[in-house]
Amino acid sequence: MGAFTTSDGVTLAHHGSPGPAPGSGPLVCLPGGPMQASSYLGGLPLDGVVRLDLRGTGESGPAGTYRADRQVGDVEALRRHLGLDRLRLFGHSAGGTLAILYAIRFPERVEELVLVAPSPRVVGIDVTDDDRREVAERRHAEPWFEQAYAAFRRIWAGDPTPEAFQAIAPFMHGRWDDRARRLDEHPRNDEAAKEFYAEGAFDPEQVRARLATLDVPTLLVTGELDVALPPRCAREYADLFPRARLVVQQAAGHFPWLDDPESFAATLQRIP
C-alpha cells in the first residue's frame, strides 16, 4: 500500500503496483459504489493496476466533503504522487463518473480512458424501468428469478427499500455464485455515498458538451445482462465520445471481470 496527502490535507491510500505495465504506465482504477473500498477491484485479471481508495473508504482517511467533483483533485494528486505525465484511467460504475469528470477537467493528462459499466447519471442518460425489465426478464430460467424479480417490481412500484435492493443483487451478475455474493462484503461508506452525487457535483449537459471534444481513446465495456447500464443505453453513452469503442460482453452483468475474466482481459488489450 502507498499513501499521499491531498491539497486539503486528506491522506489517501492506493494499492497495487505502479511499476512497468503494458502500455506506458499503470492502469489507475477508480472504484464505484459509490464510495466502496477499492478492494472489490482486487480481482481484476489485469497486470500493472493501481487502485485508489477514495476519501473515506478503505485505508483512506475521512474528509469534510465527498462530492464527486471535489474528488477530481484527488485523482490529480495521485497522478503527481506516482510521477506520471498522463494517466491510463479506469472507472467502474460510479467510478466512471469520477473518471469522466477528471478527463474533462484535465484532458491533457489522460492517455486513455476505460469505462466499465459507467453510471449514466453524469451524462444524463435515462435508464428506464422498461430498459431494466427487458434485460431482467431474460433471466427467467434462473432459480433465483421469481424472488429477485418480485423485489424489482416493488422498486418499480415506488417501494425502494434496502431489503428490495439487496434482493435484486443476482441481477447484477452474469453468474450468481459464491464469488458474486462475496462482492458485497467489501465495505462501502454509505454516508459519503449520499454526498457523491449531491446537487452541484456536475451538469450533465455541460459534461456532454465537453465530452464531444475529448480527444482521448476511450473503451466502454458493459455486460449483456447489466440492468444498471443495459446495452441500448451503453450504445447511446459511447456515442458521446469522439474516439470510443463499445464492447458488450456476452453473458456478463455489472461486474464483467467476474463473469468471464479471460474475455474481459482480452477486451482491455485493445483500446482505440
Secondary structure, 3 states (H helix, E strand, C coil): CEEEECCCCCEEEEEECCCCCCCCCCEEEECCCCCECHHHHCCCCCCCEEEECCCCCCCCCCCCCCCHHHHHHHHHHHHHHHCCCCEEEEEECHHHHHHHHHHHHCHHHEEEEEEECCCHHHHCCCCCHHHHHHHHHHHCCCCCHHHHHHHHHHHHCCCCCHHHHHHCHHHHCCCCCHHHHHHHHCCECHHHHHHHCCCCCCCHHHHHHHHCCCCCCEEEEEECCCCCCCHHHHHHHHCCCCCEEEEEECCCCCCHHHHCHHHHHHHCCCCC
